[in-house]
Amino acid sequence: MQLKTILNRIQKHRGFVYEAVRFVDECIEVEVRARKNSKALCSVCGRPAPGYDTLAPRRFEFVPLWNLKVFLVYARRRVQCPRCGVKVEHLPWAQGQRRLTQAYAWFLARWAKRMSWTEVAQTFHTSWENVFRSVEMAVQWGRKHVDLNDIKAIGIDEILWHKGHQYLTVVYQIDEHRKRLLWLGDKRRVRTLLKFFRWFGKQRTGALEFICSDMWRPYLKVIAKKASQAVHVLDRFHIMSMMSKAIDKVRAEEVKQLHARGYEPVLKGSRWLLLKRPDNLTDSQDVKLAELLQYNLRAVRSYLLKEDFQFFWKYVSPYWAGRFLDRWCTRVMRSQIEPMKKVARSLRRHRVLLINWFRAKGTISAGVVEGFNNKAKLTTRKAFGFRTFKAAEVALFHTLGDLPEPEMTHRFC
């Protein structure tokens, strides 16, 4: 079977035919010509228009074959459009002035989901910029055709994507039937999240049933204003992370105090003993933790308070969970451990949002947000070539956005 026959079966374009195929300079060139009596289409309005003249032949890179580059060679026509004037004709296999065919661009974009952009460029003997432009094209098309119906639960968080405390605000759909990245904004401010709700629209916002976020004050303020009808749930991961930071601070201060007073350094090497969950400790760590718990240290008391708080998540009734929370906060406030008292005060301020976790229990999973964040941090490494928000946005939507793709006669990967 000839290459021309294969192209006619898998990549046929109306109004155009494939002609001679030749091997030139370690590349395969396939000539393309317009079908006789076919009218060219204006690249601006898309309407048929009479011909004006013909430009010089141009090569458009196609999907490689047998590790050889393949080019479609075509002399583009210009048309005299009654509406738009003299314009270059529209080509069904290429977009604008790009030298890559649409088929090859989608080919590179799909492989970019499996490998880093640099690896894709090296594997298929193309440039990093070609891979980036292909991914950018796929993201633009997918964002334009994305389905935003039937979204009931979203998760809002921020991720550190660059040095110097540069954050991205990320919004995920965390419904049971679909989980994906919905929106991405630069920085983590009130106006950043307001942009999301303006983009999302009042009708879709009014249909939201659950929103999951951390205790970042700008987020709480915007959510209360824009989506007050939704059950706002605080992310369990961030609450426990806040407690772990408090314990680590208490331990660090107490290590210095013990050293200054000449006491035995019993807290040396105990950081992960106090921060890990008991189920995740090794056998040797179990023994060392048991020995450490014999001491009446502030770090040990903080650890026991944190482990006692784990019972909070096992409640079913919001009422009894609230009673437990109140008693736990009272105990902490009497402990005279300032970092833990700061945590208790924060939990008291957000008591209503904490209790909402039980009203939404079994409906949404806050852990999904943190799982997406971990994937997002890995994905942003692909954008190292351009230190810009745009590159990070393209990379994240391409990997986590679950974006649609156009119907094609043949998929090359």
N, C-alpha and C positions, 0 to 999 in steps of 0.2 A: 504494500500500500504506500503511495506517495505521500510526502509531507503535505502537499497541497490538498490532497483528499482528506487527510486528518483534520487540517485547519477548517475545511469547509463543513466538517461534521461537528466539531466542538467549538468553533469560534467563527460562526458565519455572521456576516454583517449585511443587512439589506442595502442594496444599491451599490455594492462593491464586490469585486471578484479577485481571487488570488491568481497571479500569473506565474512567471518564471521563479524558480528557486535555485540559488547559486551559493557556492562556498567561497567566501572572500576573506582573506586574512584571519583565519581561524574563527570565522563567524559565519552564520547562515543568514542570507538575505532573502526575503520573500517579497517580490514585487506585488503591489496592490494597485488596481485601477478602478475607476468608476465604471459602473455598468452603462452600456450604451443607452442613450435617451433618458437617463436618470437625472433628475434635477438636484443640485446641491442645496443644502439647508443652511440658512443664515445662522451663524453661531450665537447671535444675540437673541432674536425672537423665535428661532426654530422653524421658520416658514420657508417653503421652497422659493427659490429666486433664480433668475437667469444668470448665466455665467458672465464674468467680467474678464478675467485672465487666469493664468496658471502660474503658481510659484515654482521654485526649484524643488527637486525631490528632497525629501527629508526622511531620516531614519527614526523609527519608534521602537524602543526595546521591548521585546516580548519575553515570555517565559523561556528560560534556557533549556536546551535539549542536549543530553549526553555531555553535560558540562561545557557546552558551547553556547555562546551568546546568539540569540535569534533576534533579527530586526525585521520589522515591516517597513518597506520603502514605498513612499507615496508622494506624488507631486500634488500638493494641496491647491484647490481651486479658490478663487475669490469670486464673490457674487455681488450683483448690483441689486441690493434689497430695496424695495420701494419705501420701506419704513425706516431702515437703519442706515442706508447708504451702502458704500463699498465695504464689505466685511469678508473675513476668511470663513470658509465653510465649516460647518460642524462635522466632527469626526466621531463615529460611535465607539471607536476603540481608544481614544485619547481625550484628555480633559485640558482645555485651554492650551497653553503653550508648553505643557509638560512633554518631555521626551519619552516617558514611560507609558506603555499601554495600560489601560485600566486593568486588564487581566493580570499583568505583571505586578502592578501596584497592590492589588488584592492578594496576590500570591505572597509578596513580601510581608504584607500586614499580618497575614495568618501565621506565617512562620515567626514573626516578631512576638507572638504570644507564647511561643515555646522556647525561644532562645533570646539572649540579649540582642540589642540592635547591632552591636559590633560584630557578634558572631554571625548574624544573618548576613551582614554586609560582606564579611570575609568568605562565608560559605558559597554565596552566589556571585562573587566577584563584582560587587557593585559598591557604591559609596554609602557611608553612614547617613549622609543627607538624603539619598534616595529612599533609604529605609524609613527615616523620620517623616519625609513627605508622604510616603505611602500610608504610614500609620495615622498621620494627621488627616489624610483624605478619608480613611476608614472611620475615624472618630467623628469627623464633620458630617459624613453621611448618616452614621448611626444616630448621632444626637438629633439630627433633623427629623429622623423617622422613628424616634424612640416612643414607646407606648407608656403613657403616664396614667393610665386608667387603673382603678381598683388598687390603689395604694392606701393601706390602712395603718401601717406602722413604720416609723422612721427612726433612725438612730443618728444623733448629732455628736460630733467629737472634733478634736483637733489633733494634728500630727506635726511633729517637728521635721521639716524637710530640708533645712539648710542651716548652716552655722549662723550664729548671731541671733538666736531665738526667732527665726523666721518660721511661722506656723501656717498651716493650711486648715481651713474649716471644711470638714467633710460631712456629707449627709448621705446615709445609706437607707435603702429600703430593706426592712428586716421582717417582712411578712413571711408566714410559714411557707407559702407557695413560691415566693421569689425573694432572693437576696442579691443586691447589687449596689453599686455606687450610683447615686442619683445626681449629686451636684457637688461642685468643688469651688471654694472661694479663697482668695488670697487674704492672709492674716486671720485673726480671731477676734473680731470686734463686733459691736452691736450692728453697725451698718453692713458688715459682711453677711451676717445671718439674715438681716432684713432683705438683702438682695435675693437670697434663696426663696423666701416666701413671696416676693414679688414675681420671681420667675415661675414658681410653682402655681400661683394663682389662688384667689380666694375660694373658689368652688372646691378645688382639690384639698386645700388646707382645711376647709370646713368638714371634709369627709374623713380626716385623720382621726383614728381612735386611740392610738398609743404613740408616745414620743419618749425615747430613751436618750438621756444625756448625762454628763457629769455635773458637778456643782459650780462650774465656771459662771460667774455672775452675769456677764453679758448674755449668755445663752438663756439662762433662766428668765431674764427680763424680757427678751424677745419672744420666747415661747409663751409666757404668760399673756403677752399682749396679742400675739397673732393666732395662737391655737389653744385658747383657754378651754375649749370643749374636750380636748384630748386628755387622756390619762397620762400625766407626765411621770415617768419612772426614772429614778436615779440609777446610774450604772453601778452594779454591785462591785465590779472590779475596781473602780476608782475609789469607792468607800474603803475597801480593804487595803488598797494601795496607800491611801492617806494614813491609815493606822500603822502600816508597816514603816512608813517614813517617820512617824512619831516615835515608834519603838527604836528605830535606828538612831535617832537623835538622842534619846534618853541613854541608850547604850554607849554612844560615843562620849557623852558628857561624863557618865559614870566611870568609864575607863580612865579618863584623865584624873578624876577625883581620887580613885583608888591608887593610881600611880603616885600622885602628889602626897598622899598620906602614908605611903609605904606599905600598903596592903598587898596581899597575894593577887596577882593578875588573873583572877578566875574568869573574867570576861574575855580574855584574849582568845581570838579565833572563834568567837561565839556568834558572830553576826548572822550567818545563815542558819544557825540553830534556832534563833529567835524569829527569823523571817519566813522560813519554810513552814509549810503545813506538816503536821506530825506524820501523815501518810507518806510524805515524800522523803523522809529522813532515811539515811542508811543505818545499818546496824550499829556502827561505831558512833554515829551522831546521836542515835537513840540513847546510848549509854552515857555519853557526855552531857546530853540535855538533862537526863535524870539526875546526874550529879549537880548540875547547875541549879536545878529547881530547889535544891536544899537550902540555898542562900536567900536571905530576905533582902534582895536588891531591887531597886526601882525598875531596872530593865526586866527582871524576872516578873515583877508584879504587872508591868505593862504587857508582857507576853501573855500572862494568864488572863488579863482583861480582854485582850484581842481574841484569844481562843474561846473565851466565854461568849463573846459577841456572835460567834458562828451559830449559836443556837437560834439567833434571831431569824435566820433564813429558813429554819425548819418549821416555823409556824405556818398555819393555814389561815387562821382568823386574823384579819387586820386589827381587831380590837385587842386581842391578847398579845399580838406582836407589838402594838403600841405600848401596852403595859410593861412588857419586857424592856423595851427601849428606854422608857422613862426610868425604870429601876436601874438599868445599866448605867445610864448617864449620871444618875445620882451617886452611884458608887464611884464612878470615875472622878466626879467633882470633889469627892471627899478624899481621894487618893493622894492629893498634893503633888501629883506628877503633871507639870504644866503642859508639856506637849500633848499628853493624852486628854487633859482638860480642854485644850483647844479643839481636839477632835470632837469631844462630847458637845461643846458649845455649837459647833458646826452642824452636828446631827440634830440637835434640838431646833436649830433654825430651819432645818429642812425636813422636819418631822412628817409633814403631810406628804411630801414627795417620796419619802422613804416608805411610808405605809402604802403608797400606790403600787409598790412592787408586788404586794400580795393581791391587790385588785387585778393586776395584769399577769399574775403568775400562771404559767402554762400557755400563755398567749404569745408572748415575745421572749426572745432570749437575748439578754444584754451582752452575753459573751460573743455574739456574732459581730458586734461592733469592734471589739478588741481584736478578733480574728482578722477582720478586714484591715484594721490598722497595721497589723504585722505584715500582711501582704502588701499594703501600700508602701511601707518603709522599704521593703525589698524592691518594689517596682520603681520607686523614684531613682534608684541607682542607674536605671537605664537612661535617665535623662542627664547624665553627667556631661554630655557634649555641649549642651546649652544650659547655662546656669540661670534659667528663667522660669517664671511661673507657667508660661505657655507649654514648655517642654514637659514639665511635671504633670500638667493637666492632661496633655495628650497621652502620656504613658499610663496614668492612673485610669482614665476612662477606657482606654484600649484593653487593659487587663481586667479591671474590676467592674466595668459598666454593663457587661452582658448586652452589648449593643447589637442591633439587627444588621444583617448584611443583605445586599440586593440579590434577587434571583438571577442566577447565571446558568448558561447552558452546560458549563463544565467547571468542576472545582479541581484545581491542580494540587491540592494538598488537603 
